[in-house]
Structures are given as structure tokens and as C-alpha cells.
Amino acid sequence: MNKIDKEQSPFSTNQAELKIKTQTKGVIMLLATAFIWGTSFVSQSLGSNSVQAFTFMGCRTLIGSIFLMPFIFIQERYLTSRMNESERRENRIKNRKTIKHGIIIGIFLCIATNLQQFAFYEPGMTAGKIAFITAMYMFFVPILGLFILNKRIPVLTWLCIALGFIGLYFLCFEKSSVSFTGKGDFLALVCAVFFSFQILAIERWAPDCDGVKLSCVQFFTCGIISTVLMFIFEEPKIEQIRSAIFPILYSGILSCGFAYTMQVIGQKYCEATIASLLMCMESVFAAISGAIYIHETLSAREITGCAIMFFAIIVSQLAGKFKKAAN
């Protein structure tokens, strides 16, 4: 028995190291996602000055979908040429699952992103306030996960979420703007709920699907729905779209094409609650990028918020590693 244990221990150690590496990989990808979302916030604000919400979102997500299609085509041709008939059959089944699940995730994404965009048009709604309310998915993800997926969340993770919430408050709110009463507040709050559904759905289905294909399907779904709503409720003009073409392209290619795809792939290696905490760092990166590119200065209050959020994320990651080491 001892001999068997000795023979198995190197294998077990390698498995543990591999698990830690893949989790680190997920953390890096989700932080990169938050960084791109944060830096693209300026482009989204500029785009909203020229075009209406459904128009911006429809163009943005369709561009994200089109951007991914060549990669999917090349990948599919390369892989299927090396498959036998049985593997091709399994691949077709996997593709059907990817389409079905991608459509559902795309509906969640469509509702969330359009509600967020409409919140900007409401009186008294600032970018910081919308970012703060949207980032409440930090709370909704574990709560919905507890009831829908029966997932238990460690106490320390709850403490890290609370710290992240406090950090976002310092980052996004001034002392004089602590109201939550208007239509814009409600839109941003419902947006956070649907982002939570999107995050949980990705965690549930991404392991069984191709990440790039799943991401492409969710963008295509969101883009088609937004475009239909654009023609029903708005009056899109080519001149307006042209005037916002650079913000739309930046947001479509980087925020959608790269960042949301990294979210799908990164969540394969990272639990949804921690993923939501990592991704809400977009508010921090938005503030930092604003200071760099638009020469906005960070106040002591905002720097404090950034520091608290970084601390919460570091603790959440170190706690997981310490727990694995103890086991």
C-alpha cells in the first residue's frame, strides 16, 4: 500500500500543479477581459453621443461576431480534416450544443448590454454610478448560483465580495451622490441581474462547448435582436454610424471579439463567483485609462477604491491556493 502511495504521489502532485496553473490562466484571461472592457468604456461613451442604443449595440456585436468567423472557419477546416467519422459525428453534436447554448447566453447578453446603454440616457446617471450598479453582479452571481445551481460560497469569498463592493463605492461615487431612486438606477440594476445570468450560463455550458464558437453565437444572437429592435424603435442613419465608426470598431473588435471571448474561455478555469469579482475590475481600469488617455486625475477616494478592490482580488486568489495546500 505504501509502495502504491509513493508511486501515485508524483502523479497527484502534477495534477494539483496543473489545476493551479489552469486556474491562474483563467485569472489572467479574466483580468485581461476587465482591462479591455475598462479601456473601451471611453469609446462606448463617445459612440453613444452619435447613435442610439440599439444601433450602437447591434453594430458592435455583429462586428464582434464577424471578426471571429474567419478564425472559426480556419480552425474547423484544420480540425475536421484530421478527424475520423466518429470524431466528426461528436464534433457535429458539440456544435449543435454550442449553437443552442450560445443563443441563450446571447439573449442574456442582449438584455444586459442594451439596458446598460439605455441607463446612460436617464437624467442624473453618470458613468461611475452605472458602473457601480452594474458591478453588483458580484453579489447576484453567488446568490443566484446558490439558489439555481446549489453552489455553496465560502465565507472568505463573501468577505472578498463585500470588500470589492466597498472598493467600487469609493471608486464610482462621490460623497454627495448616494441616491438610488430613478429609472436609470433600475435599468442598471436589472442589467446587473442579466449579466449574472450570462456569467452563470457560461460557467455551466462553456466546458462542453468550443469557446470561440460559443462567443461568436452569443454576439450574433445579440446583434440580430438589437438590429431588429433598432429598425422597430429607432431611425438609424448611415451618417450617424459613420461618425461613430471608430468607437464602434474599437468596442466591437476589442470589447466583443477579444474580451468577451476571453471571458468564455477564462471561465472554464475559474469559478463564477471569483470570475465576477475579477471582471468587475473593469471599473478600476476605466478610471485608470481615463486618467491616462483623457487626463482625468484620480482623487484620493478613487485611489482608495482601486486599492481595496485589488486587495480583495489578491486575498480571494491566495485563499484558494492556501486551501489547496492545506488539503
N, C-alpha and C positions, 0 to 999 in steps of 0.2 A: 504493500500500500504506500509506504514511504517513497519507494522507488518510483511508483507511478506519479505521486505528487511532485517529485523532483523533476520528472520528465515533463510534466504538464506546466510547471510554474513558468518557464520561459515563454511558452505559448500564451499563457494567461497575461503575463506582463506585456507582451507585444499587443495583445488585444486591447488592454487598458490604455497603452500608449496611443494606439490607433484611434481609439474613441476620443481621447483628449485632443488629438490632432484634428480630427474631423470637427469637433465642437469649436476649436479655435478657428478653423477655416470658416465655419458658419458665422462666428462673431465678426471676423474681419469683413466678410461679404456684407453683412447687415450694417456694419458701421460705414462701409463704403456706400451702401444704399442711402443711409441717412445723410451722408455728406453730399451726395449728388442731389437728393431732394432739397436739402437746405440751400445749396448754391443755385438751384434752379428756381427758387422762390421769387427772386427778383424778376426773372423772365416771365413767370406766370402773372405777376402783378402788372408788368408792362403790357402783356398781351391782353389782359382784361380791360385795359384802357381803350383798346381799339375794337375788340369784338365781344359779343355777348357770350354767356357762359356755355350754352350747348354748342355753339360754333367753335369756341376755343377747345373744349373738351373732345368734340368729335374729330377735329383736325389732329389734335395732339395724339390721341390714342390710335387713330388709324395710321398715322405716320410711324408710331411705335411698332405696330403690327407689321406694316410693310417693311420696316427696317430689319425685322427678324426673319422674314420669309426666305431670303437667299441663303442664310445660314442653315435654316431647317432643310431646304431643298438639297444643299450640298451634303449635309450630314445624312439625310435619308438615302440619297443615292449611294453614298460611300458605304453605309452600314448594310443596306439591303443587298448590295452586290456580293457581300461576304456571308450572307445568311443562307441556311438550308431552308427547305419548305416548312419545316416545323417552326423554325425561328421566325420566319416571315409571318406565319399564322399568329404566333404570340405577339409579334410587333403590331399587327393589324388590330388585335384585341386591345393592346395597350393604347394605340392611337384613338380608338373609339372611346375608351375611358377618359383620355386626355381631353377630347373634344367635349364630352358630356360635362366633366368636372370644370373645364375651363369656362364653359358658358355660364355655369352657376356662379363661379368666382367673378366673372366679368360683370354679371348683374350687380353683385355686391359692390364691386369697384365703381361701376357706373353711378349707382345711387350715392355712394360716399363722396366721390370727386365732384359731382355736379352740385350736391348740397353744399359742399365746402365753397365752391366757386360762387354760388348764389349768396352765401353769407357776406361776401365782400361788398355787395350792393346795398346792404342794410345800413341805415344811419347809426353812427357810433361804433361800428365794427372795425377794429384795427387789425392789422396782420398779426400782431402779437397776441391779441385776445383770441382770434380764430385759431392760431397755432396752439395756444394753451388749452382751449376747449377740445380741439381735435385730439390732442395728445392724451386726453382722458381715456383713450383706448388702453392705456396702461392698466387702468382699473377694470374696464369692461372685459378685456381678454381673459384674465384669471377668473372673474366672476362667471362669465358665460361658459368658460371651459369647465368650471366646477359643476354647473347645472346640466350642460349639454353633453360633455364628454366625461363627466365624473372624474375630473382630474383634481388631485389634491395639490395645493400650493404650500411649500414650506414657509414657516413664519418669517425666516430671514428674507425670503423673496418678497413677502408682503412689506417688510420694513424698507427694502430697497425701492419698491414701487412708491411707497409714501415719500421717501427721500427724493425720488425723481419728480414726483408731483410738486413738492415744495420748491425744487430747483426750477421747474418750469414756471411756477408762480413768480419767483424773483426775476426770471429772465423776461417774461412776457407782460407782466403787469406793473404799472406804476402804482404807488400807494393810493392815488386818487381814483383809480379805475377798477374798482372791485364790485361791479354790478353784473347781474346775470338775469336780465329781465326781458330783453327784446326778442324779436323774431329771428334776428341773426344769431343770437345765442342758441336758440332752439335748433336752428338749422345745423350749426356746428356740432351741437351735442348729438343729434341724430346721425350726422356724418361720422362721428367717432364710433357710434354703435355699429354702423355698417362696415367701417374699417376693421372693427373687431371680428365681425363675421368673416370678412375676407381673410384675415390673418389665421383664424382657426380653420377655415376651409382649406387653406394652403397647407397647413400643418397636417391635416387629415388626409389629403389626397396627393400632395406632391411626391411622397415616396414611391407611389405606384405609377407616376407619370413622368414623361420627359419634361424637364424644367423649362427649356426654351419653348417647346411647343405649347405647354400649358400657359406660359406667359403670353405667347402670341395669340392664343384663342381668347384669353381674357381681354386683351386690348381690342381685338377685332369685335368682340361682343359689345364692349363698352362704346367703341367708336360707332358701330352701326346704330345702336339705340340712341346715342347722343345726336347723331346726324339726322335720324328720323324726327326726333324732338326738335332739332334745330329748324327743320323745314316747317314743322307744325306751329311752333311758338315764336320763332324769330324771323328776321328778314336779313339773311346773310348776304353780304356784298363782297365781290371779288376784291375791290379796292381796300376794304377794311381788313380782309385776310392778308393781302399783300403787305399792308402797313405793319402787320403783326407777325410777318413770316419768320423773322429771326427768333423771337420768343417762342413761337410755336415749334420751330425746328429744334431749338435747344431743349425745350421741355419734352417734345416727342421722342427725340433720339436718345438723349441722356437720361431724363427722368423716367420715361417709359421703357424705351428699348434696352437700356443698360440697367437702371436702378431696380425697376420692378422685376426684371428677370433675375437679378442677383438676390432679390427678396425671396423669390420662389425657390431658387437653388439653395440659398443660405438657410432657409427654414427647414431644409432636410436635415441639417446638422445642429439645429438649435431649437430648444423648446419654445413654444409660442409666447409664454409669459415673458421670458428673458428677451425674446425677439422683439416684442412690443416695447420693452424698456430701451433696447438698443436703437430701434428705429425712431423713437421719439426724440433722439438726439438731433434730428433734423432742425429743431428749433434753435439749438445751440449753434449748429453750423450756419443756419440762416443769419443769426446775429453776427457771427464772426465774418461771414462773407460780405455782409452789409457794411461792416467796418472797413474791410479791405477794399471792396470794389466801389462802394458809394461814399466812402469816407465818413460813415457814421461812427461816432465814438461810443464805446461800451461804458456804461456807468458802473460804479462800484456795485450797485444792486444786480446788474446783469452779469457781471463777472462772478459774483457770488452764486448766482443761479447756475452758471456753467460749471463752476467748481463742484457744487452739490451734486449735479447730475453725473459728472464724471466719477465722483466718489461712489455714488450709488451703483453705477455700472461695474466699476472695479470690484467692489465688495461682492456683488452678485456673481461675478465670474470666479473670484478667488474662493468664495464659499463653496461653489460646486467642486472645485479642484480639491479643497481640503476634505470635503465629504468623501470623495472618491478615494483619496489617500488613506483616510481613516478606515474605510471598508476593505 
